[in-house]
Amino acid sequence: MTFREVPYSSAVRLKWLREPEEGSLLEIKAEILVERESQKGILIGKGGRLIKAIGTRSRSEIERLLGRRVFLELIVAVSSGWTHDDEEVRRVTEA
């Protein structure tokens, strides 16, 4: 899908995961973090097509792993220089 295009300075951070009611749809919000605005455009793609495809495939994989239905919300956020900020790297890798 994006094998050659994903910026090396990207990471996925889980924002929240919740199950509003027992047995209901599991809701997940995740943030794809990049360092530059141009990298954000790469992941979103023309008309949002790429981020939609990433979300669809990711949701399918998560549902397969968990054995249940999932609502997945993905956002792409820019945090300039996050890979050079030890505290930010810690937050991303510990989430």
N, C-alpha and C positions, 0 to 999 in steps of 0.2 A: 504494500500500500504506500508507505512513505519511507521505505527502507533506506533509500539513498538521500532523502531530503531532511530527515529529522535532525535538527541542530544538536550537536554534541552537548551543548550547555542547556539542555532541557531536563525537566524532572516533573514527576507527577506527585502532587501533594493532596492527600485526602482532607477535604474541608469538613465534611460530616457524613455520618452514616446513621440512619434511623429507621425504625420500624414503628410507624404511628400506632398500629394496633396489632395485637398478636395474630400472626398468620397473614398479615397484609403485605402488600408490595414493599420490598426493601428499597429505601431511597438513599442514593449515594450522590454526593456532590464532590467532584474532584477538580483540581486546578492544574493545568499544565503550565509550568513556569518556564519562561525563556528570558534571555538577557536583552534582546533588541526587538524593536517594533517590526523590523523586516522578518525576523524569525516567527513572530506571531502570524504574519501573513502567510508564511509557508505552511504552518499547521492548520490555519483556517481554510485556506484554499479559495479558489474563485467561487464567489457566491455562497461560501460556507460548506461547499461540497465535501472537502476533505475532513473537516472536524466532524461532520455528520457521519461520514463513513467510519472514522475512528471510533466514534461513540457507539455506532451500531454494532461494530465488530467487538468492541470491548464489552458492551452490555451482554452480548451473546456468550462470550467467554466466561464472564462473571456468573451468569445464570447457569451455565454448564458446571462450573466449579462448585457453586453453592447449592445447586439443585432447587432453585426457586426463582420466581419472577423478580426483576429488578428495574427500578427507574434510575437512570444514570444521567446526571447533568454534568457536562464538561465545560469549563471555561479556560481560555488561554489568557494568561496574565504576563505582563512584562515587569521584571524587577532588574533594573540595570545593575550589572556587576554582581549579581547574587552569588556567582561561583567564586568570587574573590572575597566574600564576606563570611568568615568562619561561623558566625552566629546564624546567618541565614542558611548556610549549607547544613548545619546541625539541625535546624528546624525542618528542613526538607527531608533529610535522611532519617530523622527520628519519627516522623509523622506516620 
